Amino acid sequence: MGTLREKIFNTVDIERETVRVDEWGVDVEVRTMSGADRARYLTRGVKADGETDFERMNAEVIIATCFDPATGEKLFKAEDRDAINAKSAKATGKLIEVAMRLAGLSKGADDEVKNS
């Protein structure tokens, strides 16, 4: 049996959830953000004046967490930010809601932690 450190690093802790986006007629796999993804998301979502940049944050969540369920490949790149933001808020909101819950960043996630 390995050390606690080895056990932690050998554990697969990235959750996956398939989300049906009816508006696009597709299924998207949403995965838990890694620590690095979460740091990038939080860093990139702040304007130079320190204010939150929600437009950028929403796209960053989708870029970091959305994958093609058939191939496992990331769906979007940083250069897709404007195109993502041009899509329906209802469609992108479904993905963002799941991504935030999986990352422990939503109110629902807070309630789950309190109840466990």
C-alpha positions in Angstrom: 0.0 0.0 0.0 1.3 3.4 -0.9 1.6 6.5 1.1 -1.3 9.0 1.6 0.4 11.3 -0.9 0.5 8.5 -3.5 -3.1 7.6 -2.9 -4.2 11.2 -3.4 -2.2 11.7 -6.6 -3.4 8.3 -8.0 -7.1 9.0 -7.3 -9.1 10.1 -10.3 -11.2 12.9 -8.9 -12.4 14.7 -12.0 -16.2 14.2 -12.2 -18.0 14.1 -15.6 -21.6 14.8 -16.4 -23.3 14.7 -19.8 -25.5 17.7 -20.4 -28.2 17.7 -23.1 -28.3 21.1 -24.8 -31.6 21.0 -26.7 -31.0 24.4 -28.2 -28.0 23.0 -30.1 -29.3 19.4 -30.5 -26.1 18.0 -28.8 -24.8 16.4 -25.7 -21.8 18.0 -24.0 -19.6 16.4 -21.4 -18.9 18.8 -18.6 -16.0 18.0 -16.3 -14.8 19.3 -12.9 -12.3 22.1 -13.2 -8.8 21.3 -12.2 -7.1 23.5 -9.7 -5.2 25.2 -12.5 -8.5 25.7 -14.5 -10.1 27.3 -11.5 -7.2 29.6 -10.9 -7.2 30.7 -14.5 -11.0 31.2 -14.4 -10.8 33.4 -11.3 -7.8 35.3 -12.6 -9.2 36.0 -16.1 -12.5 37.0 -14.7 -11.2 40.2 -13.1 -10.8 43.5 -15.0 -7.8 45.7 -14.6 -9.8 47.9 -12.2 -10.5 44.9 -10.0 -14.2 44.5 -11.0 -15.6 41.1 -12.0 -15.8 40.5 -15.8 -18.8 38.2 -16.0 -18.7 38.1 -19.8 -15.2 36.7 -19.7 -15.9 34.5 -16.7 -18.8 32.7 -18.3 -16.9 31.9 -21.4 -13.8 30.8 -19.4 -16.0 28.2 -17.5 -17.3 26.8 -20.8 -13.8 26.7 -22.3 -12.3 25.0 -19.2 -15.0 22.4 -18.6 -16.7 21.3 -21.9 -15.6 18.3 -23.8 -16.9 16.2 -26.7 -18.4 13.1 -25.1 -17.5 11.0 -28.2 -13.8 11.8 -28.4 -12.9 13.3 -24.9 -11.4 16.3 -26.7 -11.9 19.9 -25.4 -14.7 21.6 -27.3 -13.5 25.2 -27.2 -10.4 27.3 -27.2 -9.6 30.7 -25.9 -10.2 32.2 -29.3 -13.8 31.0 -29.2 -14.7 33.3 -26.3 -16.7 35.8 -28.4 -18.5 33.1 -30.3 -19.4 31.4 -27.0 -20.7 34.7 -25.6 -22.9 35.2 -28.8 -24.7 31.9 -28.1 -28.0 31.6 -26.2 -27.7 32.4 -22.5 -30.2 29.6 -21.9 -27.9 27.1 -23.7 -24.7 28.3 -22.2 -26.3 28.7 -18.8 -27.0 24.9 -18.7 -23.3 24.2 -19.1 -22.2 26.9 -16.7 -24.6 25.7 -14.0 -23.3 22.1 -14.1 -19.7 23.2 -14.3 -20.0 25.5 -11.3 -21.8 22.8 -9.3 -19.1 20.2 -10.2 -16.4 22.7 -9.2 -18.1 23.4 -5.8 -18.7 27.0 -6.8 -22.5 27.1 -6.9 -25.1 27.7 -4.2 -26.3 24.2 -4.8 -22.8 22.8 -4.2 -22.6 24.8 -0.9 -25.9 23.2 0.2 -24.6 19.7 -0.7 -21.5 20.2 1.4 -23.5 21.4 4.4 -25.9 18.4 4.1 -23.2 15.8 3.8 
